Amino acid sequence: MNNPEVTQLALSILRKGDHFQWYVITFLALVVYIYFNEISKQNWKGIAAGLALYTVHWFYEILNALIQHFSGHALWTVPTGTAFLLLVGVGIELSFMFSIAGLVMSKLLPADPRLKILGMNNRLLFAIGNAAFFSIVEIFLAKTPAFAWVYPWWGAFPVFVTVYIPFFLAAFYCYDWKPKTQALLIGSLAALDVLMLVVFAGVLGWI
């Protein structure tokens, strides 16, 4: 599909309930279960990692939708295959996945935040490794009808450097921060995300 086609397909299903499927409720229940299970274990560091990545994810998705508004095409779109398209580049299934990605992947982190592996701080190394893994998965997704890299210069390497590395840096460094610092980052990003959604989606209708 060409650029105008994937853009129009995505916009045609944006926040419309025509393709809703009941598995969305199951996914929501699973996300809630995962977080409450971690709360019961008092895994506050893992929860902070999960929420840090998720708030960064939403910031990027809003920026991508704004790029679509101002330029005519987003960097990535979800033209089909989702039960509910939240923004031009993210369906509800992807959003649920990102809501737990930081929490899940933080379980791989060594206990010692200062430990070096191959001469590199393990938090940085694991952030780069996870970013590479997610970028490789996205190569497959971009070959399906359900996901599109819209511009020819936008692909796995730009996604790896500009999207997934920041996602996992936020998650894995936030994991070790003091609770007040974690709350400041997550709370500030969440407030910014909500404000941007209210203004750009609710008031102005741009995204």
N, C-alpha and C positions, 0 to 999 in steps of 0.2 A: 504494500500500500504506500502511496505517496504522502507527503506532508499534509496537504489540505484534507485528504481523505481521513487520516488517523485523527486529525484535529477535530473535524466535523463529527466523526463517529463518537469521539469522547464527549464533546459538548452536547451531543444529542441525548446522552444518557446521564448527564451530570445531575446528581441528586434527584433522580427519578426512580420511583419504586417499581417500575414495570418488570424488572428482572430479579426482584427480591426472591431469595430462597431461605427456607427455614434453618438451614445449617448455620446461618449467621448467628442465630440465637445460641446454638451449641458452642460456636467459637467464642462468643461473649462469655458464656458460662465457664468455659475452660480458662480464659484469661483471668476472670475473677477468682476462680479456684486457685490458679497458680499464685496470684498475689496474696490471697488470704492464707495459703499454705506457707508462704515465705514469712508472712507476718506472724503466724503461729510459731515459727522457728526463730523469730526475732532476727531475721536476716536483713537488717536495715541497710547494710552496705550493698547487697545484691539488689534490693528494691531501689536504692538510689541510682545504681547503674542503669537499671531498667527505665526509670523515669527520666534520667538524663538523656539517654539515647532517644526516647520517645518524644521529648519536647524539642530536641534538635531536629528530629525527623519531621515534625509538623512545621517547624520554621522553614525547612528546605522545601517542603511541599507547597507552602504558601508562596514562597519566592518563585517556584516553578510555575505556579498558576498566574502570578503577576507577570512573569515573562510572557506567558501566553496572551494575556490581556494586552500588553503594550506592543508586542512584536507580531502577534497573530499566531504564533506557534510556541508551545512549551518545549522544554528540552526533552522531556519524556511524557508519554501519555499512556493511558489505559483505555483503548478504544472499544474493548469488548471483554466478555468473560468474567465480569464481576457482578455480584448480586446487588451492589450499591456503590456507585462512584462518588466518593466524598469530595475530591478535587480532581482536576483534569489528569493528574498523574498518579493518583492513588485510590485504589478500591478498598473497600472495607476489610477484605481478607488480608491485603498487604499491611494495612494499618494495624490490625490485630497482631500480625507477626512481629512488626516493629515494636509493638507495645511490650513484648516480652523478650526481644532479641538481646538487649543489654543485660537483662537479668540472667537469662540462660547462659550466655557466653561468659559472664563474669565468674561462673562456676569453674571455668578452666584456669583462672588466674592463680599463680602460686601465692602462698600465704605471705611471703616476704615481698613487699612492694619494691624493695631495693635490689632484689636479686637480678643479676645480669645473665642473659642467655645469648651466646654468640657475641659477647661484648656489648649487648644492647639491653637497656632496661626492659624488664619483662612486660611492663604495662604497654610500652611503646611497641615492642615486638608483637605482642598479642593483638594490639589494635591494628597493626599493619597486616598481620596474618588473617584476621577475621575480615578486614576490608577486602583483601584479595579474594577470599573465599566467596564473599557476597557478590563481588564484581564478576567472578566467573559464573556464578548462578545467573546473574543478570544477562550474560551473553546468551545463555539458553533461552531465557524469557524473551529477549529481543527477537528471537527467531520464531516465536509463536505469534498468532494473531492477537493475543491478549495484552501485549506490551510492545511499545515502540520507542526507539530512540529516534527522535524526529529529524535532527540535523545530522548530516554525514560526518561532521567532525566530533560529534558527541557519541562516545562509546565507552568501552570497558575501562580504558586508562583514565580518561577524565572523571568518570564516575568513581573509580578507585581513589584518586587523589583528592578530588574536591567534595565528594559526598561521604563515602564510607569511612575513610580515615578520620574525618571530623566526628562522625557518629560514634565510632568506637574509642577515640581519644576522650570524648566527653564521658562516655560510660565508664571506662576503665580508670581514668584519673579521678573522677567523681567518687568512685568506689572507695578510695582511700582517704578522702577528705574528711574533715571534722563535720559532724552533723549540721552545724550552723552554716558552714560553707556549702554543703550539699543542698540544704534548704534554700539558700540564697540563689544558687544557680538554677535549680529546678523551678522554684517559685517565680523567679524573674522571667525565665523562658516561657513558662506556662502562661503567665500574665500577658507577655508580649504576643504569644500565639493567639490567645483568646481575643485580645484587642485587635489584632490584625484581621482575624476572622469576622469579628463584629463589624469593623469598618469596611473591609474590602469585599466581604461576601454579603453581609447583612445590609449595611447602609448604602454602599456604592454599587453593589452587584457586579463587581469586576471579576470575581473569581467564583 
